[in-house]
Amino acid sequence: MAASALTKGKASIAGEGYKTKVVDFGRSADLTITLSGSDQWPLSIASAGATNTQPSDDIEAWHTTFLKNSRAVSAYSSGIHQQVMAYISS
């Protein structure tokens, strides 16, 4: 049930003496990400000295999508991240 709730946003609840019900958590379909074709992350870098930023760029974009859908405020964008890092460094 937990995996279904996380990946599909729904879970079917059933049990002895309990009428089966589907619980919909309202998970946005925008949070389902599939990499295919040219979107897949490269397994190697074409030339020496080149860098591959696609994975980190994708993760940052997904983070933004998640925040927009959850209406949450990123700790990084709210300045908390910088305050924590300054405290740890001192």
Backbone hydrogen bonds, N-H to C=O, Kabsch-Sander energy under -0.5 kcal/mol:
donor,donor_aa,acceptor,acceptor_aa,energy
5,A,1,M,-2.5
6,L,2,A,-2.2
7,T,3,A,-2.6
8,K,4,S,-2.6
9,G,4,S,-0.9
9,G,5,A,-0.7
10,K,4,S,-1.0
11,A,23,V,-2.0
13,I,11,A,-0.6
13,I,21,K,-3.6
14,A,12,S,-0.6
15,G,18,Y,-1.0
18,Y,15,G,-2.3
21,K,13,I,-2.4
23,V,11,A,-3.2
23,V,21,K,-0.6
24,D,22,V,-0.6
25,F,9,G,-3.1
25,F,23,V,-0.6
26,G,9,G,-0.5
31,L,28,S,-1.6
32,T,29,A,-1.7
33,I,31,L,-0.7
36,S,34,T,-0.6
39,D,36,S,-2.3
40,Q,37,G,-1.3
50,A,47,S,-1.7
53,T,51,T,-0.6
57,D,53,T,-2.8
58,D,54,Q,-2.8
59,I,55,P,-2.5
60,E,56,S,-2.2
61,A,57,D,-2.1
62,W,58,D,-2.7
63,H,59,I,-2.3
64,T,60,E,-2.0
65,T,61,A,-2.2
66,F,62,W,-2.8
67,L,63,H,-2.6
68,K,64,T,-2.5
69,N,65,T,-2.2
70,S,66,F,-2.2
71,R,67,L,-1.3
72,A,67,L,-1.2
74,S,72,A,-0.5
78,S,74,S,-1.8
79,G,76,Y,-1.1
80,I,75,A,-0.9
81,H,75,A,-2.0
83,Q,79,G,-1.8
84,V,80,I,-2.7
85,M,81,H,-2.5
86,A,82,Q,-2.3
87,Y,83,Q,-2.1
88,I,84,V,-2.6
89,S,85,M,-2.1
90,S,86,A,-1.2
